[in-house]
Amino acid sequence: MTDGTAWLAEPACVDYSGHSVLMSRDLNPGELVSRIAGSAFGRTYTARPLGELTGSQVNEALDDLFGDVWEGLALRHGRDGDWSFAVFYGGWMGELTHLSAVSEGGAHVFHLEYEEENGKPVPPHFAYFHDEGFRCGFNLHLDHSWGYDGVDGDAELSHRIEPLLRAAGLPDENADPEAVHRTVLGVLEQVFGLSLPRQRIVAGTLDAVVLEEAG
């Protein structure tokens, strides 16, 4: 029995600002963190270990180091079954501009993100990358406020995902967004087998690093 990822639909389940998580079966946690630091932000960072910390402790460390949580970047990371994962903290919003590079060399990398404190608002989003290419992605509220028009990317994947969404009665503009989010995450679990360790991320400690600009 795994925790899946549907629990990410709960408000502020990871951090008060929302969540941004990268997952891969092909990379060990250290390699995933190294690739994120080296390429995901369009600039080169080094990952300095902070020890095993809770999410709150990571935010406190960022505040101490940079004077403001939003001015720094940090990751908590680990392994759960087949999946390596990295959870972002600090000012990650809008900064992850080169995620496809994390999947170089044939790796399969999945991204789940939700900027809950963004006043626009921004819907939760899913993206899948493989071998430095975008495979598929879409708005997990399935609404038209951000131009949702089906699953973007490879037709073979959209043809697997969209019938499952329709079978669940989605999209439905009148449905509660949190319920839609949870249902869609369940569909992604079914298609890709995604899973994250809820208790360890929400309340436990994980290895943590702060990202510092190289040079």
For each residue, the residues with C-beta under 8 A, 3 or more apart:
1:
2: 80 81 195
3: 7 80 195 196 197 198 199
4: 7 185 186 189 194 195 196
5: 8 112 185 188 189 194 195 196
6: 9 182 185 186 189
7: 3 4 10 13 196 198
8: 5 13 14 19 21 112 114 124 181 185 196
9: 6 13 124 178 179 181 182 185
10: 7 13 178
11: 116 178
12: 15 16 18 116
13: 7 8 9 10 19 202
14: 8 18 19 21 55 87 201 202
15: 12 18 19 55 59 89
16: 12 116 117
17: 93 115 116 117
18: 12 14 15 93 113 114 115 116 117 118
19: 8 13 14 15 87 88 112 113 114 116
20: 87 88 92 93 96 111 112 113 114
21: 8 14 85 86 87 88 111 112 113 196
22: 32 36 40 85 86 88 99 102 109 110 111
23: 83 84 85 109 110 111 112 194 196
24: 27 32 83 84 102 103 107 108 109 110
25: 82 83 84 108
26: 106 107 108 109
27: 24 31 32 35 84 107 109
28: 31 32 79 84
29: 32 33 77 78 79 84 85 86 207
30: 33 34
31: 27 28 34 35 84
32: 22 24 27 28 29 35 36 77 84 85 86 102
33: 29 30 36 37 47 75 77 86 209
34: 30 31 37 38 47
35: 27 31 32 38 39 40 101 102 104
36: 22 32 33 39 40 47 75 86 102
37: 33 34 40 44 45 46 47 209 211
38: 34 35 44 45
39: 35 36 44 98 101 102 104
40: 22 35 36 37 96 97 98 99 101 102
41: 45 73 95 96 97 98 211
42: 97 98
43: 213
44: 37 38 39 213 214 215
45: 37 38 41 73 211 212 213 214
46: 37 211 212 213 214
47: 33 34 36 37 75 209 210 211
48: 209 210 211 212
49: 207 208 209
50: 53 58 61 74 208 209 210
51: 207 208
52: 205 206 207 208
53: 50 57 58 61 76 205 206 208
54: 57 58 203 204 205
55: 14 15 58 59 76 87 89 201 202
56: 59 60
57: 53 54 60 61 205 208
58: 50 53 54 55 61 62 74 76 89 208
59: 15 55 56 62 63 69 89 90
60: 56 57 63 64
61: 50 53 57 58 64 65 74 208 210
62: 58 59 65 66 68 69 71 72 73 74 89 90 210
63: 59 60 66 67 68 69
64: 60 61
65: 61 62 72 210
66: 62 63 69 71 72 90
67: 63 71
68: 62 63 71 72
69: 59 62 63 66 72 89 90 91
70: 90 91
71: 62 66 67 68 90 91
72: 62 65 66 68 69 90 91 210 211
73: 41 45 62 88 89 90 91 92 95 210 211
74: 50 58 61 62 88 89 90 208 209 210 211
75: 33 36 47 86 87 88 89 208 209 211
76: 53 55 58 86 87 89 201 206 207 208
77: 29 32 33 84 85 86 87 206 207 208 209
78: 29 84 85 197 200 206 207
79: 28 29 83 84 85
80: 2 3 83 85 195 196 197 200
81: 2 195
82: 25 193
83: 23 24 25 79 80 194 195 196
84: 23 24 25 27 28 29 31 32 77 78 79
85: 21 22 23 29 32 77 78 79 80 196
86: 21 22 29 32 33 36 75 76 77
87: 14 19 20 21 55 75 76 77 201 206
88: 19 20 21 22 73 74 75 92 96
89: 15 55 58 59 62 69 73 74 75 76 92
90: 59 62 66 69 70 71 72 73 74
91: 69 70 71 72 73 95
92: 20 73 88 89 95 96
93: 17 18 20 115 118
94:
95: 41 73 91 92
96: 20 40 41 88 92 99 111 113
97: 40 41 42
98: 39 40 41 42 101 102
99: 22 40 96 102 103 109 111 127 129
100: 103 129 132 133 134
101: 35 39 40 98 104 132
102: 22 24 32 35 36 39 40 98 99 107 109 129
103: 24 99 100 106 107 108 109 129 130 131 132 133
104: 35 39 101 107 131 132
105: 131
106: 26 103 130 131
107: 24 26 27 102 103 104 130 131
108: 24 25 26 103 128 129 130
109: 22 23 24 26 27 99 102 103 128 129 130
110: 22 23 24 126 127 128 129 192 194
111: 20 21 22 23 96 99 125 126 127 128 129 137
112: 5 8 19 20 21 23 124 125 126 185 194
113: 18 19 20 21 96 124 125 127
114: 8 18 19 20 122 123 124 125 140 181
115: 17 18 93 118 121 122
116: 11 12 16 17 18 19
117: 16 17 18
118: 18 93 115 121 122
119:
120:
121: 115 118 145
122: 114 115 118 125 146
123: 114 139 140 141 143 145 146 148 177
124: 8 9 112 113 114 139 140 141 181
125: 111 112 113 114 122 137 138 139 140
126: 110 111 112 137 138 140 184 188
127: 99 110 111 113 134 136 137
128: 108 109 110 111 134 135 136 137 153 157 192
129: 99 100 102 103 108 109 110 111 132 133 134 135
130: 103 106 107 108 109 133 135
131: 103 104 105 106 107
132: 100 101 103 104 129
133: 100 103 129 130
134: 100 127 128 129 137 153
135: 128 129 130 153 154 157
136: 127 128 151 152 153 154 157 158 161
137: 111 125 126 127 128 134 151 152 153
138: 125 126 142 148 150 151 152
139: 123 124 125 142 143 146 147 148
140: 114 123 124 125 126 180 181 184 185
141: 123 124 145 148 177 180 181
142: 138 139 148 165 170 171 172 180 184
143: 123 139 146 148 171 173 177
144: 147 148 149 173
145: 121 123 141
146: 122 123 139 143
147: 139 144
148: 123 138 139 141 142 143 144 171
149: 144
150: 138 158 162
151: 136 137 138 157 158 161 162
152: 136 137 138 158
153: 128 134 135 136 137 157 158
154: 135 136 157 158
155: 158 159
156: 159 160
157: 128 135 136 151 153 154 160 161 191
158: 136 150 151 152 153 154 155 161 162
159: 155 156 162 163
160: 156 157 163 164 191
161: 136 151 157 158 164 165 187 188 191
162: 150 151 158 159 165 166
163: 159 160 166 167
164: 160 161 167 168 187 190 191
165: 142 161 162 168 170 171 184 187
166: 162 163 169 170
167: 163 164
168: 164 165 183 186 187
169: 166 172 175
170: 142 165 166 175 180 183 184
171: 142 143 148 165 180
172: 142 169 175 180
173: 143 144
174:
175: 169 170 172 179 180
176: 179 180
177: 123 141 143 180 181
178: 9 10 11 181 182
179: 9 175 176 182 183
180: 140 141 142 170 171 172 175 176 177 183 184
181: 8 9 114 124 140 141 177 178 184 185
182: 6 9 178 179 185 186
183: 168 170 179 180 186 187
184: 126 140 142 165 170 180 181 187 188
185: 4 5 6 8 9 112 140 181 182 188 189 194
186: 4 6 168 182 183 189 190
187: 161 164 165 168 183 184 190 191
188: 5 126 161 184 185 191 192 194
189: 4 5 6 185 186 192 193 194 195
190: 164 186 187
191: 157 160 161 164 187 188
192: 110 128 188 189
193: 82 189
194: 4 5 23 83 110 112 185 188 189
195: 2 3 4 5 80 81 83 189
196: 3 4 5 7 8 21 23 80 83 85 201
197: 3 78 80 200 201 204
198: 3 7 201 202
199: 3 202 203 204
200: 78 80 197 203 204 205 206
201: 14 55 76 87 196 197 198 204 206
202: 13 14 55 198 199
203: 54 199 200
204: 54 197 199 200 201
205: 52 53 54 57 200
206: 52 53 76 77 78 87 200 201
207: 29 49 51 52 76 77 78
208: 49 50 51 52 53 57 58 61 74 75 76 77
209: 33 37 47 48 49 50 74 75 77
210: 47 48 50 61 62 65 72 73 74
211: 37 41 45 46 47 48 72 73 74 75
212: 45 46 48
213: 43 44 45 46
214: 44 45 46
215: 44
